[in-house]
Amino acid sequence: MSYASWFESHATKHKKIVDKLILKGYTKEQIIEYFEFENMVKEENDFCPLYKTNTKCHEMEGLNCYLCACPHFRFDDDGLETYNGSKILSTCDIKNGEKVAEKCNIHHNCSKCSVPHHKAYVKKIFDLDWKKIMNNCAPDDV
């Protein structure tokens, strides 16, 4: 799956959940709480493939899944730049994580970074529209 197709698919799933919560009258704080990992595993099992095995993407206390990606992540399926003949398909603005080579592409591995999964961070940059928060991640045509 390409970054762009994942991004669009995830935005659709996220919006569906947020719209449901808004219809129920949830406040900002209640929406953020709803996206806690333990609740999402029970209530929204199809939101993330890891939920089916009750596996966290980041081993941390209080994992919040509202962002599920990071606003500092940048991607372009056509390549952001080239390095030693390989296309760099993703990177991080805060330079947290590491590069991973796969065939002739380089990806950014964020698995050791928990920045977007802390409730305080989510509260700080919260918007009901996930794509608005993530607006700098993707090329303009996504």
MOBEL-V38509 format. One record per run of one state. SS is the DSSP state (~ for helix, > for strand, _ for the rest). FROM is the first residue (numbers start at 1). TO is the last residue. Records with the same first field share a line. If there is no record, write none. Layout:
BEGIN
SS=FROM-TO, FROM-TO
END
This chain:
BEGIN
_=1-2, 24-27, 35-35, 44-48, 54-63, 65-72, 76-80, 84-85, 89-89, 93-97, 103-104, 110-114, 118-118, 126-129, 134-142
~=3-23, 28-34, 37-43, 49-53, 115-117, 119-125, 130-133
>=36-36, 64-64, 73-75, 81-83, 86-88, 90-92, 98-102, 105-109
END
